[in-house]
């Protein structure tokens, strides 16, 4: 029955990338650069590229049996869709976070809807808006305290 269960899926993001291309005629990564990242001053955020030299890029890691290991290689063809495939620096994430408290990206109504926890008919809350919150500490580097992305 609709409204009684929820499962995370990347299909919506993938579809959004296709729609952006269909409507704008642009690759979704170029669209994001022109419409979001550049206007917000997010200078190191970009679509994943194995070829580009990205200053201060960190390596990707994974946790295996409690040990940090280098991330396994992923085919570049997988990193071309809108269901992820972005590099961010911590400073760019702070700019993104700051923009989420203004009307630079979204209307006040859209922001309110985005920050609102949506319950299922059962009353169970869905916290699944793909939101990360950064907190600044008296001039110290930003500290990522919460990442909410696809939680059931």
N, C-alpha and C positions, 0 to 999 in steps of 0.2 A: 504494500500500500504506500503511495507517495507520502513523503514526509515522516516516515517512521524509521528510516535508515539512511546512512550516508557513507559513501566510499570515495576516497580521493582518486582523481584521475587527471592525467596530463592532457587528455584529449581536448579539453576546453582551450588550453594554451596553444596547442598545435593548431586547432581550428582558427583561433585568433590570428596567428601568424599568416595563415592562408588567406583569411579575410583582409588583413592589412595589405597584403600583396595584390589581391584581386581589386580592391577599391582604390588604392593609391598607385598601383603599378610599380611599387618599390619593394625591395627586399626588406623584410621586417626589421633587420638590424640597422639598415640605413635610415629607415623611418624613425626608429627609436633614437638614433643619434641626433637627427635633425630636430625632432619634436620634443624630446625629453632630456636626453643626456647633455647636449650642448647648452640649451637654455638654463639648465640647473648648474652649469659649470662642472659637470662630472667628467673630468678630463681623462681618466684612465678606464672608465667603464666602456666595454665593447663586447661584441660577439666573440666567442672563443675562436681563436685562430692559432694553430700550431706554427704558422709562418711569421706572424708579426712579432717584433721585438717590443715587449711591454716593460718599461722601466719598473723596477721593484716588484715584479711578479713573483709570487711565492709558488712553490710546488704544491701539487695536490697530494693529500695523504689519506690513508685509510687506517682503521684500527683492526688488527688481527690478533686475536687471543691476548688482548691487553697491550699489544705492542704497536707503535706507530710504524707504518710501512709506506713506501712510495705508492701512489695510486697506479693501478694498472692502466696501460695505454687504452684510449678510446678512439675509435676511428673518427677522423675529422668529418666524415659525411654524417655522422650522428649528431655532431655539434652545429647543425645548420637550421634547426627547427626552433620554434618559439616556446618550446616546453623546457626552457632552461638555457643552457649554452651561453651564459653571460659571465664575464670577468668583472669584478668590482674591487676597488681598493676600499680600505676601511674609511678613508676620508670621503670617498664618493658615496659610500653607504650613509655616512653622517649627513651629507647634502641631501640625499634621497629622503632620509628620515625627517630632516628639517622641513622639506617641501610638503610632507604629509600633514603638517600642522598649519598649512596655509592653503589658499585657493590657487596656487601656481599650477598645479596639476589637475586637481579635481574640484568640483563645486563643493560647497559646505555640505549640501545634502548627500552627495556621493561619499564624502569623507565620513559623515555620521553613519551612513549605512555600512561602510567598510569596517569601522571600529565596533559595530554592534554585534554582539554574540547572538547567533540565531539558534533558537531551540527547535528540535524536532517535535512532532506531535506528542511524543512520549515525555517531553520536558527536558530530555538530554540536550545539553548545549553543543553546538557545532562551533568549534574554534578552528576555522580552516581558511582564513583569508590570505595565507601566504605572507604574513606580516612579520617583519623583524624590527625590534625596537632597540635603539642605541641610546645610551645614557652618557653624558659628559660629566666628568668629575672635576670641578674647579681647575680647569686648564689642563688636566691630565688627558692622555689620549682617550678617544671614545672607547667605551666598554660595551660589548654586545651582551645583553643580559637575557634576552628572550628571543627565540626564533620560533615562530608559529607557522608551520607550513604542512598542511595535510594531516592534521591530527584528527583522529576519530574520536 
